[in-house]
């Protein structure tokens, strides 16, 4: 990441959120597979039922993914805290709102323009100034 790219800083939050969602889905799948496999194994081996080592592998993988999930959540919390502090330190309320709507709430530009009640051209002018101020605050940590 370039040190002077505010959009990339904000995009990292989105990427972490997607990573968390992916890990949660994978963990859920493994838990369900282990539950089905355990029930089949307990009922006695039947043709095509998972064996004990497959169940154990799924559980070990699940535990590893849960650890990754916890680390990613911790990073996301720290990143969001720093970003929110940088936003809170901004002077322009419209710029603050724009960054929150677009980059933290992930709204479309059309929705941002509508919520802010400004023209598209005004929105993009505001964006340029807001991102500049956000980056200054984010890099300085002076909040």
C-alpha positions in Angstrom: 0.0 0.0 0.0 1.2 3.5 -0.8 1.5 5.6 2.3 -0.4 8.5 0.6 -3.4 6.5 -0.6 -6.4 7.2 1.6 -8.8 5.0 -0.4 -6.5 2.0 0.0 -6.5 2.6 3.8 -10.3 2.6 3.8 -10.5 -0.3 1.4 -8.5 -2.5 3.8 -11.5 -2.4 6.2 -13.8 -3.8 3.5 -11.3 -6.5 2.6 -11.0 -7.5 6.3 -14.7 -7.6 6.6 -15.0 -9.9 3.6 -12.2 -12.1 5.0 -14.0 -12.4 8.3 -17.2 -13.4 6.5 -15.3 -16.0 4.4 -13.7 -17.5 7.6 -17.1 -17.6 9.3 -18.6 -19.5 6.4 -15.8 -21.9 6.2 -15.9 -22.6 9.9 -19.6 -23.1 9.8 -19.2 -25.6 6.9 -16.6 -27.5 8.8 -18.6 -27.6 12.0 -21.6 -28.9 10.1 -19.5 -31.5 8.3 -18.0 -32.7 11.6 -21.5 -32.9 13.2 -22.8 -35.0 10.3 -19.7 -37.1 10.3 -19.8 -37.6 14.1 -23.4 -38.7 13.9 -22.6 -41.2 11.1 -19.6 -42.5 12.9 -21.4 -42.9 16.2 -24.2 -44.8 14.4 -21.7 -47.2 13.1 -19.7 -47.2 9.9 -21.9 -47.3 6.9 -20.8 -47.2 3.3 -19.6 -43.7 2.3 -19.6 -42.2 5.9 -16.7 -40.2 6.9 -14.1 -41.9 8.9 -12.6 -40.7 12.2 -9.5 -39.1 10.7 -11.6 -37.0 8.3 -13.6 -35.7 11.3 -10.5 -34.9 13.2 -8.9 -33.1 10.2 -12.1 -31.0 9.9 -12.0 -30.1 13.6 -8.3 -29.2 13.5 -8.8 -27.1 10.4 -11.8 -25.4 12.1 -9.7 -24.5 15.1 -7.0 -23.1 12.9 -9.6 -21.0 11.0 -11.1 -19.8 14.3 -7.7 -18.5 15.4 -7.3 -16.8 12.0 -10.7 -15.3 12.5 -9.9 -13.9 15.9 -6.6 -12.4 14.6 -8.4 -10.8 11.7 -11.1 -9.4 14.0 -8.5 -7.9 16.3 -6.8 -6.3 13.3 -10.1 -5.0 12.0 -11.0 -3.5 15.4 -7.7 -1.7 15.6 -7.9 -0.5 12.0 -11.5 0.8 12.4 -10.6 2.5 15.7 -7.7 4.4 14.0 -9.8 5.2 11.0 -12.8 6.4 13.1 -10.4 8.6 15.2 -9.0 10.1 11.9 -12.6 10.8 10.7 -13.7 12.3 14.1 -10.7 14.7 13.9 -11.9 16.0 10.6 -13.3 19.6 10.6 -15.8 19.2 7.8 -19.0 17.4 8.9 -20.0 16.7 5.3 -16.6 15.2 4.5 -16.9 13.0 7.6 -20.3 11.8 6.6 -19.2 11.2 3.0 -16.3 9.0 4.1 -18.4 7.0 6.6 -21.2 6.5 4.0 -19.0 5.5 1.1 -16.1 3.7 2.7 -17.3 2.3 6.0 -21.0 1.7 5.1 -20.1 0.8 1.5 -22.9 2.7 -0.1 -23.0 3.5 -3.8 -22.2 7.0 -4.9 -25.9 7.5 -5.8 -26.9 6.6 -2.3 -24.2 8.9 -0.8 -25.3 11.9 -3.0 -28.9 11.2 -1.9 -28.1 11.0 1.8 -25.9 14.1 1.7 -28.5 16.0 -0.4 -25.9 17.5 -2.7 -25.2 17.2 -6.4 -22.9 14.6 -7.8 -20.3 17.3 -8.8 -20.4 18.7 -5.3 -20.0 15.2 -3.8 -16.8 14.6 -5.8 -15.4 17.9 -4.8 -16.2 17.2 -1.2 -14.6 13.7 -1.6 -11.3 15.1 -2.8 -11.0 17.5 0.2 -12.3 14.9 2.7 -9.9 12.2 1.6 -7.0 14.7 1.8 -8.0 15.7 5.4 -8.7 12.1 6.4 -5.2 11.0 5.2 -3.5 13.9 7.1 -5.2 12.9 10.3 -4.7 9.2 9.7 -1.0 9.6 9.1 -0.4 12.0 11.9 -2.3 10.1 14.6 -2.7 13.5 16.2 -6.2 12.9 17.4 
